[in-house]
Amino acid sequence: MVQEVGRGEPSEELLRVVEETNAALVVIGLRHRAPVGKLLLGSTARQILLDAPCPVLGVKP
């Protein structure tokens, strides 16, 4: 296992690793939000969902 220290935006770093490793699936944890906030995702989660080259699964903690 290789662990790297990221220097950029978390979503950009994660997507870079996904592409480098040809990942088949990305699993991200989503925080609990108020009812109105459930309609909107955080910017990092949104970026991953929109730009990932593979399926993304969002799970509750």
C-alpha positions in Angstrom: 0.0 0.0 0.0 1.2 3.5 -0.9 0.2 6.5 1.1 0.9 9.9 -0.3 0.6 13.3 1.2 -1.7 15.5 -0.9 -1.0 19.1 -1.6 -4.0 20.2 -3.6 -7.7 20.2 -3.2 -9.0 17.0 -1.7 -11.3 16.2 -4.6 -8.6 16.8 -7.1 -6.1 14.6 -5.2 -8.7 11.8 -4.8 -9.7 11.9 -8.5 -6.0 11.8 -9.5 -5.5 8.6 -7.5 -8.7 7.1 -8.9 -7.4 7.6 -12.4 -3.9 6.4 -11.6 -5.1 3.2 -10.1 -8.0 2.6 -12.5 -10.4 2.3 -9.6 -13.7 0.5 -10.3 -15.6 2.3 -7.5 -15.2 5.3 -5.2 -17.0 5.2 -1.8 -17.4 8.5 0.0 -18.9 9.3 3.4 -21.6 11.9 3.5 -22.2 14.0 6.7 -25.6 14.3 8.3 -27.3 17.6 7.2 -30.4 19.5 8.0 -33.4 18.7 5.7 -32.7 21.6 3.4 -28.9 20.8 3.4 -29.7 17.3 2.1 -30.5 18.8 -1.3 -27.0 20.2 -1.5 -23.8 18.3 -1.2 -20.5 19.7 0.1 -18.2 21.0 -2.7 -15.8 18.1 -2.3 -18.4 15.4 -2.6 -20.1 17.2 -5.5 -16.8 17.5 -7.4 -16.1 13.8 -6.9 -19.6 12.8 -8.0 -19.4 14.9 -11.1 -15.9 14.2 -12.2 -15.1 10.6 -11.2 -14.4 8.3 -14.1 -16.1 5.4 -12.3 -19.3 4.9 -10.2 -19.4 6.7 -6.8 -21.2 5.4 -3.8 -22.2 7.8 -1.0 -22.7 6.3 2.4 -23.9 7.6 5.8 -21.5 7.4 8.7 
